[in-house]
Amino acid sequence: MRNCGRRRGCDKMSGEAAAGTGPQRIEVRPYVRLSTFLERGFSDLQNTVTAKRICCLCGTCAAFCDKIAIRDIEAESGKKEPAFVEEYDTVCGLCYAFCPRTFLPQDELEQRIFGEDRKRVTGDVLGIYRSGYAVRSKRADILEKSQDGGAVTSLLAYALDEKIIDCSVITSADEQWKPITKIARTYAELLEAAGTKYTLHPSVLGVRAAIEEGCEQVGFVGLPCQIQGIRKVQTAEQPYEVGIKKVKLLIGLFCMENFTDELLNFVGQRCLSGSLAGVRKFEIRGKELLISEDGETHRIPLEELKSYIGEGCLVCMDYTAELADIAVGSVGSEEGWSTVFARTVLGEQVLNGAIDAGYLEVMNLGRNGLESIKRLAKRKKESGRRRRQPPTRFGVRWYQ
């Protein structure tokens, strides 16, 4: 994706600036200033994130540095983590600076993404958004395969049809429900991958694949941590060309926590066939995981799944994908509908366009629905805050 070697201009100031001569100017920068470039390497990422077991396996580091790969570290459990795959680390700083778990300058990111005209309401745990609705797809084939109201598939279908994006990075699954990242360029490919997957997967790697395959307007669907990583790449002031300008639309999914691959083995043992081959759908409703298999519905209390929660999820404080263009979830709407928040101008244009063009039907969110979302968002922020890292030595809090 890019050359990790240092560029001379990145290490030294210009002659005038270094000598203290010449006119002094105040430069207005449109990017988030990250002070870690050229100072932090992969070992720092390991010490700060993976060694502390807070890696969320988003894949951002490996997506934008060709010296890092996601490797299996435990064959039986399927546990994975980033690994350095070359002998020499040039300490370019990308992996450390882009990782959503090293630090997250939330205020700066919001200012860059949403602009000065969108102010966060004090104490609002839902983040910045321009509009919010309950929506449901108007297409029967989407509703048949999708989760809840089929909002994500319908929004992506509209964005593809209107040439807002030319592909979307989505997460599909194999016959045993192990996640697979795919690049969808057609409606049929979107439909094939519809539905939620509940195990950790480095889906941001699909962004790199899409760029390398020649996509010019990339859409991405992912979890809050994955959206955070991509936003850090988009807004960072850094000297490398990583192709991030080709990423045009980010759809984030509500997420309380995600699970390791071991969950799939556990659930498979509960199925009639002893495997997941016959499972049509996973769904979390209330305090239960529902598994639909050959006309039967199995119910597993979430309390029984605590040991399978990803360790990196425990420090996360973002339930509603606060940095996405559009955030989508099931909580807050009636069964069979999806809750959607349009956060950016682009997000609102896509949502309104999909409604006007007949891809989605819409109704207002009720007060009780909003309050239920707020309760979960507040709970996640409080839980993550108890476990978060202290301020870094650069003076930037991990999450503001």
N, C-alpha and C positions, 0 to 999 in steps of 0.2 A: 504493500500500500504506500510505503514511503521509505526514504532513506533515513536510517536512524543516526547516521553520522552527524556530528555537530557542524553547523555552518559558521564560518568565521564571523559573519556579521552578528551572530547571536551571542558570541562570547565577549565581544569588545564593543565599547562605545565608539562613536565616530571621533575623529581627531579633535574637532572643535569642542565637542561635549566633554571628552576626556581631559582636555587641557583647561577647560573652564572658560574658553574664549568664545566669541561669536554671540549672536543674539540668543536670548533664552525665550523659548516658546512653551506655552501650555497646550499640550496636544489633547484634544477630546477624542477619546477612544470609544468605539461602539461595542467593544467586547469586554467580557469579564476578565479581569486581570488575575492570572494564576501565577503565584510567585515561585512555583516549584520547578518550572522548566529548566533543564540543563543542570539540575542539582539533585534530582531524585531518580534512582534506578529501580530495577525490579526487586532487588533485595529490600528496598524500603517498602515497596508494596507488600512483600511477603511479611515483613515485620509488623506493619501497620494493620494489615487486613487478614491475610490468610492464616498467619500464626495466631491471631486473636479470634479466629473462626467467625469472622463477620462477613466473609465473601458471600455475595448473593448470587454468584454464578450468572451474572448478566451477560458476560462475554465482551464487554466494551474494550477491555485491555487487549484481548487477542484480535478483536475486529480491526483495530487501528494500529497495531504493531505486529509486523510479521516475525518478530523474534519471540513471540509468546503464543502458546497453544493451550487449549483446554485438554487436560489429560486425566485419565482414570487413575485414582490413587488407591482405591479399594475395589477389587474385582467383585466381591460378593455383594457389597452394598450399592455398587455403581457410583460411589462418590467421586466427584470430579473437582479439579481446581486448576487455576492458571499455572503454567510451568514455563520456564525460560528454556528455549530450545537451541540456543547458540552458546558458544563458549565465552564470548566477550560482550559485556554490557556497556554500551556507549553512554549510559546514564542520560538519555535524551529527555526523560521526564514525562513522556506521554502516558504511560500506563498509570503512574501515580496520580497525575493531574486529571485524567479522565475518569478514574474510578469513582463511582458514587459513594464509596465507603471511606475514602481517605478524608475528604472534607466536602461539605456541600454549602456553598454560599447562597442560601436560598433567596435572600433579599436582592442580591445582585442579579441572580438568574431571572427572578421575576421581573425586575426592572427591564432587563434586556429583552425578555420574551414578550411581555405584555405592554410595555411602554409606560410612560408617566401617567396616562389617563386612566389606567386601571389600578385602583388602590385596594389593597386587601383590607377588609373590614376587621377591626381589632377583635381578636378572639374568635374569628370565623375559622373553623377547622376544615372547611371544604375547599379552601383555596380561592383563587380568583376565577370567576367565570362570568360570562356575558349573558347566558341564558341556560335554562335547564328544563327538561321535559321528560315525560314518560313516552316512549315510542315503541312501535311494533312494525315489523316488516309487512308490506302488502303482498309479498310474494310467497305463495304457498310452499314452493320448493325450499325456500330459505327457512321458513318456520318449521318445516319437517325435520331439518337437520341441525338447526342452530340451537344455541343456548338462549333461553328466555325469549326475548322479542326479536332476535336476529338483527339487532341494530348494527353491529360491527360489519357483518357481511353486506348489508344493504348500503351502509355509508361507503364502503370500499367499492362496491359495484357502481355507485353513482360517480365516485371520484375517477374510476377507470373510464367510464363512459364519457365523462366530460373532459377527459384528458388532463385532469388536475394532477394525476399520477399516471405513470406508464407501467408500474408494477407495485406490488405490495409484499413486504416480508411478513409472513404469517407463520404460525406454529400449527402443524398438523400432528398426526400420531400414526404409529404403525399398528398392526393388529393386536399387539399387546399393550397399546396405549402409551408407549414410550414416545416422547416428543420428537418431532422432526421439523426443522426449519425449512420452509419452502418459499419460493419466489413465485407469486401468483400474477399472471399477466392477463388472465381471462376470467370471465364469470364462472365457468365450470371449475376452474382451479380454486377460486374462492369458495365455492359451494362445497367442494370436496373436503376442505379443511375446517368447515364450520364447527363450532362447539368449543367449550372450554377444556383446557388440559391443566391438571393440578400438580404437576411435578416440575422441579427446577430444570431449566434448559438455557444455554447461552444463546438466546435468540438473536442478540445483536450481531452475531457472526453473519447472519443472513444479510445485513446491510452491506457488509464488505463484499459478499458474494454477488449481490445485486449490482453494486458499482462495477465490479470486475467483469460482469456479464454485459455491461454496456447500458444499463438503465440510467436514465437521465433525470427522472422525477420519481423518487422512491417514497412509497408509503410504508409505514411500519406500525405494527400492532404489538404492544408489549405491556409488561407489568410496570408499576411505578418506578422501581429501581432501574429498569432498562431505559425508561424514558429519561430519568435523571442522568444516566450515563451519556446518552445521545445529546441531551441539552448541554452538558458540560463540554462536549466536543464542539457543538455548534457555536457556543458563545466564547470559547477560549481564545485568548490572544496567544498564538503559538506560531512558530516559523515553518511548519510542515504542511504540505498539501496532502490531505487524507481523503478528499472527495466528499466531505460532509455537506457541501452546498447542494449536492444532488438529493439530499433527504428533504422532502417537501411537506409531508403530513405525518403527524404522530398521533395515534389513537391509543390511549392508555386504558387499562382495565382496573377496576376496583380490586384491591387485594388485601386481605387481612393477614394471610401468610401463605406460603407455598410449601411443598413437601418434597422429600427426597425420593429417589427411585424405589427405595425399600417399601414405600406405601403401595406400589403396584403389586409387589409380591404378597403383601398382607391382604390386600383386597382380593387378589386372585384366588387365594385360599378360601375366601368366603363365597365365591361364586359356585354355581351348581356344577359347572364343568371342571372346576379346579384351576381355571385360567381366565384371562380377560378376553379371550377370542370372541365370546358371544355378547360382550358388553356394548351397548349402543350409546350410552350417555352417562357421564358423571355429573353430579350437581350437588352443591352445598345449599341446603335450605334450613334456616334456623340453626339448630345445634346438631344437625345430622348431615352425613355424606350419603347421598342417594345414588345407587348404582342400578341402572336399568339393564336387565339381561333377559333376552328371549321372553319378553312379556312380564317378567317378574321384577319387582323392585326390592332391592336389599337396602337396609338402613343401618348405618354404623354411626354411633355417637361420636362427635368430634373429640370428645374427651379421650377416646381410645386411640386417637391419631397423634397425640401431642409429641410422642417420641419420634415421629417422622417429620416434624416441622424443620425446615432448613434453618441452620444456626444463623445464617446471615439475615434471616427475616426478623430475628428478635430485636434488632436495633433500628429497624425501619419505622418511620413515623408518618409515612404517606399512604393513606388508604385509598384516596380517590384520584391518584395520578395527577397531582396538582400542576405539573409542568407540561402536560400534554396539550395538543390542540383541541382534542375532544376526549372526554373521559366517559367510560361506559361501565355500568354494573347492573346487578339485578335488584339490590336492596333499594327500597324506596318506591318501587312500583308494584303494581299488581302482578300476580303470577302470569307469565306469558308475555310480559312487557319488559322493556329495558329502561333504566334511568340513564339519561345522557346530559352531560354538562359541556357546553361549547365554551372554551376558555379563551381562545384567540380569535382575531378577526377572521382568519382563514377557517378555523374550526366552525365558527358561526355560519360562514358562507356555505360550507359543505353541508352542515346540518340543515339549514334552511332550504338549500338547493335540493337535497334529497327529499325533503317533505313536499316542496312545491312540485317536484317532478313525479311524485307518486310512488316513490320507493318506500316511504314510511308514513304511517298514520301517527298522530300525536295527540296527547292530552296533557294538561297541566299536572305538575307534581303536587300532591296534597301536603298539607302541613305535617301530618303524621309521618308521611314518607320521608320528608326532609329531616325531621327530627331523628328518625331511625338511622339515617346515614350519618348524621352528626354524632350520634352516640358512639357508633363504631369508629368513626374517624378520631374522636376524642380519646377513646380507649386505646387506639393504636398509638397515638402521639404520646400519651402518658406512659405506656408500656415501653416504647422505644426510647423515650427520654431517660427513663431510669437506667437503661443499659448503654446509652450512647457514650462516645469517647469525649474526653475533655477537649478544650480548645487546643489547636495545634500551636507549635512554636511560632508560626507565621502570623498568629493572631486571628485566624479564620476559624470560626466554629464549624464543627462537622455538620451541624444543621442548625440554622438560625430560626 
